[in-house]
Amino acid sequence: MDFREEAAAISGELIALRRELHRIPEIGLDLPKTQAVVLRALEGLPLEITAGTTSTAVTAVLRGARPGPVVLLRGDMDALPVTEENDAEYVSGHVGTMHACGHDLHTAGLVGAARLLAAHRDELAGDVVFMFQPGEEGHDGAGHMIAEGVLDAAGRRADAAYGLHVISDMVPRGVFTTRPGPMMAASSGLFVNVVGNGGHGSRPHTTLDPIPVAAEIVTALQNLVTRRFSVFEPIVITVGTFHAGTRHNIIPDNARFEATVRTFSEEALAQVERESVRLARDIATAHGLTAEVRFDREYPATVNDADEAAFVAETVREVFGEDRYTPMPEPVMGSEDFSRVLEAVPGSYMFYGATVKDDPNEAASNHSPRAAFDDAVLADGAALLAELAVRRMNRG
């Protein structure tokens, strides 16, 4: 099987599919247009296809000619609430929604892998599960699909799982990278509502002003990270929203903010949950106000199986050459719900450079309204997924 050559032959079709998906970005768990395009793209392939019931997920199973391991390949399908600022002819047709994270490439690449593997069905010793997942961007689509049985879609638990994520900056075009162990952080949300007693801005002494108290909590959270945790324990707390008041001369009744919390260990997560909640409440109490605090655990850390990460690296080097792989030196603080798959099944997540710039450091990052991805990388991405599936099945 020469998946590189076969993928190159369908590269134009995969690029056209990606661009069709890019024009119709959808958010969350309900992606009816995207699902319809995926189902159409899979027509005619010897797949057992089921649609999600709590989302527009698509699960497709390819049965090999002989028994063997089950390999799961995943591609996420959802977009982001971002207004695109690029000028390509295939820009988003939905104002306020954009494939700013490259999930359109993931979906097209997974379709490509399905086509490549289906063409060699009679040579496969095992089964492949194709996981077309909605709702990665904060909607726990992986959790929904796992609850509906995607990990056991072939009739038994998958033996290995692989996912590929394109990067618009940081990684040179066409280069794959991964690492053993923690690769991406766990994400949690901290939600604080400081409740006071508003009044006229000229008479603050007659009120309980929530704004300076909320601001003090924001600052104290940064001190919490640097003074309560070792410098060798990566912790990030970033306040992304802060809302209070309606006019400059009115002290409001409450001030609200939301923060994202990133951690890698269960110990650090438990500590930051406990201490951030206590800190917010105690600061408010010290000023005579109250704080309503909620801490939501969202996605766990994405942790690669060491053997599977080494297998990915070896495969890339053998198929594409030494210059197409670089070890990932350290984890990133972004998060991924593919982590839920890797909690249950040994496997590896990997990044794939798809920058449009010769110097990736000059490119806009994922999630930017100017994020751009070179879809010429699609063929090799599809080829790698197919190659990983076959080699893993042949390992037994």
Phi, psi and chi 1 to 4 in degrees:
 res  aa     phi    psi   chi1   chi2   chi3   chi4
   1 MET       -  120.8  -54.0  176.0 -162.2      -
   2 ASP  -109.0   82.9 -171.2  -16.1      -      -
   3 PHE   -66.1  -30.5  -73.2  129.4      -      -
   4 ARG   -61.8  -46.6  -73.1 -164.4   69.3 -176.1
   5 GLU   -67.4  -42.1 -177.4  176.1  -27.7      -
   6 GLU   -67.3  -38.0  -66.0  173.0   27.0      -
   7 ALA   -67.5  -38.3      -      -      -      -
   8 ALA   -60.7  -33.1      -      -      -      -
   9 ALA   -68.5  -26.0      -      -      -      -
  10 ILE  -108.5   12.3   61.8  171.4      -      -
  11 SER   -55.8  -44.2  175.4      -      -      -
  12 GLY   -61.0  -37.6      -      -      -      -
  13 GLU   -69.0  -38.8  -63.1  168.4   53.8      -
  14 LEU   -67.7  -39.1  -62.1 -177.6      -      -
  15 ILE   -63.8  -42.6  -70.2  172.4      -      -
  16 ALA   -62.7  -40.3      -      -      -      -
  17 LEU   -64.3  -45.2  173.9   59.8      -      -
  18 ARG   -58.6  -43.8  177.8  -99.5  165.5  156.7
  19 ARG   -69.3  -33.2  -64.7 -177.5  179.6 -174.7
  20 GLU   -62.9  -44.4  179.8 -179.8    3.8      -
  21 LEU   -64.6  -36.4  -68.5  166.3      -      -
  22 HIS   -64.3  -29.8 -166.8   84.4      -      -
  23 ARG   -75.1  -19.1  -66.9 -173.0 -177.2   97.2
  24 ILE  -124.0   52.1   56.3  165.1      -      -
  25 PRO   -64.4  141.8   28.5  -36.9      -      -
  26 GLU  -134.0  152.7  -62.2  171.7  -69.2      -
  27 ILE  -111.7  143.0  -64.1  173.0      -      -
  28 GLY    87.6 -147.6      -      -      -      -
  29 LEU   -92.0  -15.2  -64.0  167.9      -      -
  30 ASP  -109.0   97.6 -172.8   25.2      -      -
  31 LEU  -123.7   67.0  -40.7  176.2      -      -
  32 PRO   -64.0  -39.6   21.8  -33.3      -      -
  33 LYS   -67.2  -42.9  -65.8  179.5 -178.8  178.8
  34 THR   -63.8  -44.7  -56.7      -      -      -
  35 GLN   -59.6  -42.2 -176.4 -170.7   53.5      -
  36 ALA   -62.3  -40.6      -      -      -      -
  37 VAL   -65.3  -42.5  170.3      -      -      -
  38 VAL   -63.4  -46.3  168.6      -      -      -
  39 LEU   -61.4  -38.9  -68.8  173.0      -      -
  40 ARG   -65.2  -40.4 -171.4  179.0   72.1 -119.0
  41 ALA   -67.1  -23.9      -      -      -      -
  42 LEU   -93.4   -3.9  -62.3  176.6      -      -
  43 GLU   -57.9  139.0  -77.1 -179.3   -0.5      -
  44 GLY    88.3  -11.6      -      -      -      -
  45 LEU   -86.1  148.5  -61.4 -179.0      -      -
  46 PRO   -78.4   67.5   30.7  -36.0      -      -
  47 LEU  -117.8  146.6  -58.7  170.2      -      -
  48 GLU   -94.4  110.0  -60.0  169.4   10.0      -
  49 ILE  -110.7  132.6  -63.3  176.8      -      -
  50 THR  -130.2  144.6   55.6      -      -      -
  51 ALA  -100.4  150.9      -      -      -      -
  52 GLY   -67.6  156.6      -      -      -      -
  53 THR  -103.6  -28.0   57.2      -      -      -
  54 THR  -100.9    1.2   61.2      -      -      -
  55 SER  -160.3  177.0   72.8      -      -      -
  56 THR   -93.6   39.5   51.1      -      -      -
  57 ALA   -67.1  156.1      -      -      -      -
  58 VAL  -129.9  125.1  174.9      -      -      -
  59 THR  -116.5  127.4  -60.2      -      -      -
  60 ALA  -127.3  131.9      -      -      -      -
  61 VAL  -115.2  128.7  178.5      -      -      -
  62 LEU  -106.8  119.2  176.6   66.6      -      -
  63 ARG   -90.5  122.5  -57.3  -74.6 -176.6 -175.0
  64 GLY   -73.6  167.3      -      -      -      -
  65 ALA   -72.3  -23.9      -      -      -      -
  66 ARG  -128.1  155.2  -59.1 -176.2  -54.8  -78.4
  67 PRO   -69.0  154.0   23.4  -32.8      -      -
  68 GLY   173.0 -168.4      -      -      -      -
  69 PRO   -62.2  157.9  -22.6   34.0      -      -
  70 VAL  -104.0  126.4  176.3      -      -      -
  71 VAL  -116.7  131.0  178.6      -      -      -
  72 LEU  -104.6  131.5 -177.9  146.2      -      -
  73 LEU  -119.0  133.2  -56.5  175.4      -      -
  74 ARG  -120.9  140.8 -178.8  -91.4 -150.0  156.9
  75 GLY  -137.7  127.2      -      -      -      -
  76 ASP   -90.0  154.1   39.2    4.9      -      -
  77 MET  -120.9  -11.2  -55.2 -172.4  -66.9      -
  78 ASP   -88.1  162.0   57.1  -39.6      -      -
  79 ALA  -110.9 -168.4      -      -      -      -
  80 LEU  -124.3  155.2  -74.0  159.1      -      -
  81 PRO   -78.3   68.8   29.3  -35.1      -      -
  82 VAL  -130.1  137.6  172.8      -      -      -
  83 THR   -89.9  119.0  -62.0      -      -      -
  84 GLU   -67.9  139.3 -174.5  161.6   10.9      -
  85 GLU  -119.4   18.8  -64.6 -179.6   10.4      -
  86 ASN   -89.4  166.6  -66.7  -42.1      -      -
  87 ASP  -121.1   20.9   58.1    2.7      -      -
  88 ALA   -65.6  158.0      -      -      -      -
  89 GLU   -72.0  -11.6   56.1   89.6   15.8      -
  90 TYR  -111.2   30.2   53.2   88.5      -      -
  91 VAL   -63.4  164.6  -64.3      -      -      -
  92 SER   -54.2  134.7  168.5      -      -      -
  93 GLY   -93.2    3.2      -      -      -      -
  94 HIS  -114.5  105.5  -62.0  173.0      -      -
  95 VAL   -60.6  132.3  175.3      -      -      -
  96 GLY    88.8    0.5      -      -      -      -
  97 THR  -135.8  136.4  -49.8      -      -      -
  98 MET  -153.6  145.1  174.9 -168.3  175.5      -
  99 HIS   -80.7   71.9  -89.6  -63.2      -      -
 100 ALA   -86.5   -2.1      -      -      -      -
 101 CYS  -116.4    2.5 -157.8      -      -      -
 102 GLY    84.3   13.2      -      -      -      -
 103 HIS   -66.3  -22.5  -65.0 -172.8      -      -
 104 ASP   -64.1  -35.8   48.3  -20.1      -      -
 105 LEU   -69.2  -38.8  -80.7   82.6      -      -
 106 HIS   -60.8  -43.7  -57.1  167.7      -      -
 107 THR   -65.8  -47.9  -55.9      -      -      -
 108 ALA   -63.6  -38.5      -      -      -      -
 109 GLY   -64.6  -38.0      -      -      -      -
 110 LEU   -70.0  -36.7 -169.8   56.9      -      -
 111 VAL   -59.7  -42.9  167.5      -      -      -
 112 GLY   -60.4  -43.6      -      -      -      -
 113 ALA   -62.1  -39.4      -      -      -      -
 114 ALA   -62.6  -41.6      -      -      -      -
 115 ARG   -65.6  -42.8  -69.2 -176.6   57.3  179.0
 116 LEU   -63.5  -45.7  -65.2  171.9      -      -
 117 LEU   -72.0  -36.6  -70.2  164.8      -      -
 118 ALA   -62.9  -32.7      -      -      -      -
 119 ALA   -67.0  -18.1      -      -      -      -
 120 HIS  -118.4   27.1  -66.3  -84.3      -      -
 121 ARG   -54.8  -40.8  179.2 -173.9 -176.9 -173.8
 122 ASP   -68.2  -11.7  -67.5  -17.9      -      -
 123 GLU  -103.1   -1.7  -57.1  165.6   63.3      -
 124 LEU   -88.3  134.8  -59.7 -177.5      -      -
 125 ALA  -108.5   75.7      -      -      -      -
 126 GLY   147.7 -175.4      -      -      -      -
 127 ASP  -122.1  153.9  -57.7  -30.7      -      -
 128 VAL  -123.8  131.7 -174.5      -      -      -
 129 VAL  -106.1  123.8  177.2      -      -      -
 130 PHE  -101.9  117.0  -57.8   95.3      -      -
 131 MET  -105.1   97.1  178.7 -179.4  176.8      -
 132 PHE   -92.0  105.0  -68.4   90.9      -      -
 133 GLN  -109.9  127.5 -179.1 -151.9  -52.7      -
 134 PRO   -86.1  174.0   32.8  -33.6      -      -
 135 GLY    65.2   31.0      -      -      -      -
 136 GLU   -72.7  -33.9 -172.9  -82.2  -31.9      -
 137 GLU   -78.5   68.5  -61.6  -73.6   -1.8      -
 138 GLY    89.8    7.5      -      -      -      -
 139 HIS  -115.9    5.8  -61.5  -89.1      -      -
 140 ASP    55.2   46.0 -161.0   11.7      -      -
 141 GLY   -59.3  -35.8      -      -      -      -
 142 ALA   -62.9  -40.8      -      -      -      -
 143 GLY   -60.5  -41.2      -      -      -      -
 144 HIS   -62.7  -45.1  -77.9 -100.0      -      -
 145 MET   -69.0  -37.0  -68.5 -168.5   72.9      -
 146 ILE   -65.0  -41.4  -70.2  170.4      -      -
 147 ALA   -61.9  -29.7      -      -      -      -
 148 GLU   -91.1    3.0  -67.2 -175.5    1.3      -
 149 GLY   100.4   18.2      -      -      -      -
 150 VAL   -61.2  -33.6   68.4      -      -      -
 151 LEU   -68.9  -20.1  -58.5 -177.5      -      -
 152 ASP  -115.3   20.4  -57.3  -65.7      -      -
 153 ALA   -62.6  -26.9      -      -      -      -
 154 ALA   -83.2   -0.1      -      -      -      -
 155 GLY   107.9  -13.1      -      -      -      -
 156 ARG  -154.0  168.3   63.4 -177.4 -179.3   84.5
 157 ARG   -63.1  137.4 -179.0   57.2   51.7   98.0
 158 ALA   -59.6  144.3      -      -      -      -
 159 ASP   -87.5  -25.4  -64.4  -74.8      -      -
 160 ALA  -155.8  154.5      -      -      -      -
 161 ALA  -140.8  140.2      -      -      -      -
 162 TYR  -135.4  141.5  -54.1  101.4      -      -
 163 GLY  -137.0  148.0      -      -      -      -
 164 LEU  -127.6  131.5 -177.4   65.7      -      -
 165 HIS  -126.0  123.8 -160.3  -56.1      -      -
 166 VAL   -76.7  150.2  -66.6      -      -      -
 167 ILE  -126.9  129.6  -60.1  -66.0      -      -
 168 SER   -85.9  -11.4   62.9      -      -      -
 169 ASP  -142.7 -172.8   66.0  -18.9      -      -
 170 MET    69.2  -46.6  -63.2 -168.7  -59.1      -
 171 VAL  -106.8  130.8 -178.8      -      -      -
 172 PRO   -58.9  151.1  -24.2   34.3      -      -
 173 ARG   -57.9  130.7 -175.4 -173.9  -52.5  115.2
 174 GLY    83.1    1.8      -      -      -      -
 175 VAL   -98.3  134.2  171.0      -      -      -
 176 PHE  -100.0  147.3  -61.5   91.1      -      -
 177 THR  -150.1  144.3 -176.6      -      -      -
 178 THR  -158.3 -177.2 -168.9      -      -      -
 179 ARG  -158.4  154.9   70.0 -172.0  -48.2  -85.5
 180 PRO   -76.1  154.8   28.3  -34.3      -      -
 181 GLY    74.8 -151.6      -      -      -      -
 182 PRO   -59.7  128.5  -22.0   33.4      -      -
 183 MET  -116.9  -37.1  180.0  168.7  175.2      -
 184 MET  -137.1  155.0  -58.7 -178.2   75.1      -
 185 ALA   -80.8  160.9      -      -      -      -
 186 ALA   -74.7  145.1      -      -      -      -
 187 SER  -118.2  141.8   67.3      -      -      -
 188 SER  -138.4  162.7  -57.6      -      -      -
 189 GLY  -119.5  133.9      -      -      -      -
 190 LEU  -112.2  122.9  176.6   65.7      -      -
 191 PHE  -122.4  120.1  -56.0   86.5      -      -
 192 VAL  -126.1  130.2  178.2      -      -      -
 193 ASN  -123.3  107.8 -179.3   35.6      -      -
 194 VAL   -87.8  121.2  177.8      -      -      -
 195 VAL  -106.7  121.0 -179.5      -      -      -
 196 GLY  -124.9 -141.9      -      -      -      -
 197 ASN  -146.8  107.6 -175.4   23.7      -      -
 198 GLY   -76.6  177.6      -      -      -      -
 199 GLY   174.7 -160.1      -      -      -      -
 200 HIS   -77.8  139.1 -158.9  -74.7      -      -
 201 GLY   -64.5  -19.7      -      -      -      -
 202 SER   -82.6   -9.8   66.5      -      -      -
 203 ARG  -130.3   60.2  -58.2  175.1   63.8 -153.6
 204 PRO   -62.6  -24.4   22.9  -34.5      -      -
 205 HIS   -69.0  -16.3   61.8  -73.1      -      -
 206 THR   -93.9    3.8   65.2      -      -      -
 207 THR  -120.1  175.9   72.3      -      -      -
 208 LEU  -118.2   93.1  -67.4  173.2      -      -
 209 ASP   -76.5  116.8 -170.1  -14.0      -      -
 210 PRO   -80.9  -17.4   31.5  -36.0      -      -
 211 ILE   -67.7  -53.1  -67.3  179.1      -      -
 212 PRO   -63.5  -29.7   19.8  -30.8      -      -
 213 VAL   -68.3  -45.3  175.3      -      -      -
 214 ALA   -62.4  -40.5      -      -      -      -
 215 ALA   -63.4  -37.7      -      -      -      -
 216 GLU   -64.8  -38.4 -177.0  176.0  -28.2      -
 217 ILE   -64.4  -41.9  -64.3  171.0      -      -
 218 VAL   -57.7  -47.0  169.7      -      -      -
 219 THR   -65.2  -41.5  -58.9      -      -      -
 220 ALA   -64.8  -30.1      -      -      -      -
 221 LEU   -63.5  -35.2  -73.4  169.9      -      -
 222 GLN   -68.6  -39.3  -51.6  -50.3  -50.7      -
 223 ASN   -66.0  -32.7  -68.9  -27.1      -      -
 224 LEU   -57.2  -44.2  173.8   68.2      -      -
 225 VAL   -63.0  -44.4  170.5      -      -      -
 226 THR   -83.9  -19.3   61.9      -      -      -
 227 ARG  -112.2  -11.1  -68.2  -62.5  177.5  -92.3
 228 ARG  -114.0   -6.9  -63.6  -66.6  -66.5  162.3
 229 PHE  -128.5  147.4  -66.4   91.0      -      -
 230 SER   -63.3  147.1  165.8      -      -      -
 231 VAL   -65.0  -16.0  -64.4      -      -      -
 232 PHE   -92.1    3.6  -59.7  105.9      -      -
 233 GLU  -111.2  102.5  179.0   69.0   64.0      -
 234 PRO   -65.4  122.0  -17.0   30.3      -      -
 235 ILE  -136.5  134.6  -55.2  -76.4      -      -
 236 VAL  -129.6  130.1  168.4      -      -      -
 237 ILE  -124.5  115.8  -59.9  178.8      -      -
 238 THR  -122.9  123.1  -63.4      -      -      -
 239 VAL   -83.1  118.9  174.3      -      -      -
 240 GLY  -101.7  -22.2      -      -      -      -
 241 THR  -137.0  147.3   72.5      -      -      -
 242 PHE  -147.8  119.8 -167.9  109.5      -      -
 243 HIS  -130.6  130.6  -59.3  -76.1      -      -
 244 ALA  -165.3  139.9      -      -      -      -
 245 GLY    79.5  167.8      -      -      -      -
 246 THR  -128.7  -25.5   56.2      -      -      -
 247 ARG  -144.5  160.1  -76.0 -179.7   55.3   84.6
 248 HIS   -69.6  -18.3   68.8  -78.1      -      -
 249 ASN  -110.1   19.4   63.7  -17.0      -      -
 250 ILE  -123.1  125.4  -60.3  173.9      -      -
 251 ILE   -85.0  121.6  -66.8  173.8      -      -
 252 PRO   -79.9  168.7   31.3  -35.8      -      -
 253 ASP   -76.1  -27.7  -79.6  -24.6      -      -
 254 ASN  -147.6  160.8   68.9  -57.4      -      -
 255 ALA  -135.7  131.9      -      -      -      -
 256 ARG  -121.9  143.4  -62.6  173.8  -70.8  108.3
 257 PHE  -145.2  159.6   68.6   84.6      -      -
 258 GLU  -129.7  141.1  -59.1  176.9    2.1      -
 259 ALA  -132.7  149.3      -      -      -      -
 260 THR   -99.5  139.9 -173.7      -      -      -
 261 VAL  -121.1  127.8 -178.7      -      -      -
 262 ARG  -120.4  130.4  -55.2  -59.0  169.5  106.5
 263 THR  -142.6  168.6   55.3      -      -      -
 264 PHE  -119.3  -33.0  -77.8   99.9      -      -
 265 SER  -106.4  152.9   70.5      -      -      -
 266 GLU   -64.4  -35.1  172.5   58.2   33.1      -
 267 GLU   -63.5  -44.9  -66.1   75.5   17.1      -
 268 ALA   -66.9  -39.1      -      -      -      -
 269 LEU   -62.8  -45.7  175.4   54.8      -      -
 270 ALA   -62.7  -39.5      -      -      -      -
 271 GLN   -68.9  -44.6 -177.7 -179.6   -8.9      -
 272 VAL   -68.5  -33.1   75.1      -      -      -
 273 GLU   -63.5  -49.1  176.7  177.1   12.2      -
 274 ARG   -64.1  -46.9 -179.9  175.8   62.8 -106.9
 275 GLU   -80.6  -30.3  -63.3 -163.4   12.3      -
 276 SER   -70.3  -38.6   64.4      -      -      -
 277 VAL   -65.8  -46.1  170.8      -      -      -
 278 ARG   -63.4  -42.9 -177.0  178.4   63.3 -170.2
 279 LEU   -58.6  -47.7  178.7  147.4      -      -
 280 ALA   -62.7  -44.5      -      -      -      -
 281 ARG   -66.9  -41.8  -71.9  174.0  175.8  164.0
 282 ASP   -70.8  -36.6  -73.2   -4.5      -      -
 283 ILE   -64.7  -43.7  -71.6  176.8      -      -
 284 ALA   -61.5  -43.9      -      -      -      -
 285 THR   -62.2  -39.2  -60.9      -      -      -
 286 ALA   -61.1  -25.9      -      -      -      -
 287 HIS   -99.8    5.6  -69.5  -80.2      -      -
 288 GLY    84.3   14.2      -      -      -      -
 289 LEU  -113.3  179.6  -70.6   78.5      -      -
 290 THR  -123.8  154.6   59.1      -      -      -
 291 ALA  -126.1  124.7      -      -      -      -
 292 GLU   -91.9  118.4  -59.5  165.5  -10.0      -
 293 VAL  -125.7  134.9 -171.5      -      -      -
 294 ARG  -131.3  134.0 -170.8  175.9   87.7 -113.4
 295 PHE  -119.6  114.8 -168.8   99.9      -      -
 296 ASP  -107.9  122.5  -69.3  -14.3      -      -
 297 ARG   -79.0  124.8  -64.1 -168.7  179.8 -159.7
 298 GLU  -103.2  -85.9  -63.5  163.2  -13.0      -
 299 TYR  -109.7  141.6  -62.2  158.3      -      -
 300 PRO   -73.4  171.3   26.8  -33.2      -      -
 301 ALA   -64.8  145.7      -      -      -      -
 302 THR   -87.6  111.3  -57.4      -      -      -
 303 VAL  -119.9  116.1 -179.1      -      -      -
 304 ASN   -80.5  139.9  -72.1  -24.6      -      -
 305 ASP   -65.7  131.5  178.8   87.0      -      -
 306 ALA   -60.3  -43.3      -      -      -      -
 307 ASP   -66.5  -39.0  -69.4  -20.6      -      -
 308 GLU   -70.3  -37.2  -66.1  -67.1   -8.5      -
 309 ALA   -64.1  -40.5      -      -      -      -
 310 ALA   -64.7  -37.7      -      -      -      -
 311 PHE   -62.7  -42.2  167.1   64.4      -      -
 312 VAL   -60.7  -47.5  167.1      -      -      -
 313 ALA   -60.6  -44.0      -      -      -      -
 314 GLU   -62.9  -42.6  176.3 -173.4   13.2      -
 315 THR   -64.0  -45.6  -59.1      -      -      -
 316 VAL   -59.2  -46.9  171.9      -      -      -
 317 ARG   -61.9  -41.6  -70.9 -175.7  171.8  116.1
 318 GLU   -72.3  -36.6  -69.6 -177.1    0.2      -
 319 VAL   -85.4  -39.8  173.9      -      -      -
 320 PHE  -111.9  -17.4  -61.0   99.7      -      -
 321 GLY   107.7  157.7      -      -      -      -
 322 GLU   -58.2  -35.1  -71.5  -72.7  -21.3      -
 323 ASP   -74.2   -6.9   61.5  -27.0      -      -
 324 ARG   -97.9    2.8  -64.8  -73.4  -61.1  -81.9
 325 TYR  -130.5  137.9  178.6   79.4      -      -
 326 THR  -136.8  133.6 -174.4      -      -      -
 327 PRO   -63.4  141.6  -18.2   30.5      -      -
 328 MET   -82.9  115.2 -172.1  173.7  168.6      -
 329 PRO   -70.2  -31.1   24.7  -33.6      -      -
 330 GLU  -152.7  158.2   57.1 -168.7   20.3      -
 331 PRO   -67.1  166.4  -13.2   26.9      -      -
 332 VAL  -112.5  156.8  -62.7      -      -      -
 333 MET   -86.5   -1.5  -60.6  -53.7  -68.8      -
 334 GLY   -66.4  167.7      -      -      -      -
 335 SER  -131.4  166.1   62.8      -      -      -
 336 GLU  -153.0  136.8 -117.3  -66.7  -16.7      -
 337 ASP   -84.8   -0.8   68.0   -5.4      -      -
 338 PHE   -62.4  -17.0 -169.4   64.0      -      -
 339 SER   -55.9  -33.0   56.7      -      -      -
 340 ARG   -67.0  -36.6  -61.8 -155.3 -173.0  -78.7
 341 VAL   -64.7  -45.7  175.3      -      -      -
 342 LEU   -71.8  -16.2  -65.4 -179.9      -      -
 343 GLU   -70.1  -27.8  -80.5 -170.1  -39.0      -
 344 ALA  -104.4  -24.7      -      -      -      -
 345 VAL  -134.6  132.7  175.9      -      -      -
 346 PRO   -64.9  138.8   21.1  -31.3      -      -
 347 GLY  -178.2 -165.5      -      -      -      -
 348 SER  -150.1  139.6 -179.1      -      -      -
 349 TYR  -100.0  152.8 -157.0   51.0      -      -
 350 MET  -148.2  155.2   64.2 -155.5  102.1      -
 351 PHE  -104.2  154.7  -70.3  148.4      -      -
 352 TYR  -141.2  118.1 -176.9   25.7      -      -
 353 GLY   -67.1  123.9      -      -      -      -
 354 ALA  -131.4   27.9      -      -      -      -
 355 THR   -65.4  150.5 -179.0      -      -      -
 356 VAL   -93.6   -2.4  -62.7      -      -      -
 357 LYS  -102.5  146.4  -61.6  -74.7 -170.8  178.8
 358 ASP   -64.6  -35.4  -68.3  -27.6      -      -
 359 ASP  -106.1  106.6 -179.1   -5.3      -      -
 360 PRO   -60.4  -23.3   20.5  -31.3      -      -
 361 ASN   -69.7  -13.0  -64.6  -44.8      -      -
 362 GLU   -92.6   -3.6  -63.8  178.2   -5.3      -
 363 ALA   -91.4  154.1      -      -      -      -
 364 ALA   -69.0  144.8      -      -      -      -
 365 SER   -84.5  165.0   63.8      -      -      -
 366 ASN   -53.3  142.5  -73.1   32.4      -      -
 367 HIS    83.6   -7.7  -71.7 -145.2      -      -
 368 SER   -76.8  147.7  164.4      -      -      -
 369 PRO   -65.4  -11.5   21.0  -31.8      -      -
 370 ARG  -107.8    9.0  -66.3  167.6  -64.5  -76.3
 371 ALA   -59.0  131.8      -      -      -      -
 372 ALA  -135.5  143.8      -      -      -      -
 373 PHE  -128.6  135.4  -57.5   87.5      -      -
 374 ASP   -82.1  105.2 -172.9  -15.2      -      -
 375 ASP   -76.6    1.4   46.5   23.8      -      -
 376 ALA   -65.3  -16.5      -      -      -      -
 377 VAL   -79.0   -8.1  -54.1      -      -      -
 378 LEU   -58.9  -43.2  -87.1  170.7      -      -
 379 ALA   -59.6  -47.1      -      -      -      -
 380 ASP   -68.8  -32.6  -80.5   -5.9      -      -
 381 GLY   -63.5  -45.2      -      -      -      -
 382 ALA   -64.0  -40.2      -      -      -      -
 383 ALA   -63.4  -40.0      -      -      -      -
 384 LEU   -64.8  -45.2  176.8   61.6      -      -
 385 LEU   -58.7  -44.3  -69.5  174.7      -      -
 386 ALA   -64.2  -42.6      -      -      -      -
 387 GLU   -63.2  -42.7 -168.3   74.0   43.0      -
 388 LEU   -61.1  -41.8  -71.3  170.4      -      -
 389 ALA   -62.0  -48.1      -      -      -      -
 390 VAL   -66.7  -45.9  169.9      -      -      -
 391 ARG   -64.0  -38.1  -69.5 -173.8  179.2 -142.7
 392 ARG   -67.8  -38.9 -177.2   60.9 -178.0   81.2
 393 MET   -63.6  -39.9  -73.3 -171.7  -76.1      -
 394 ASN   -70.7  -20.9  -70.4  -17.3      -      -
 395 ARG   -70.3  -24.1  -82.0  170.8   48.8 -169.6
 396 GLY    80.3      -      -      -      -      -
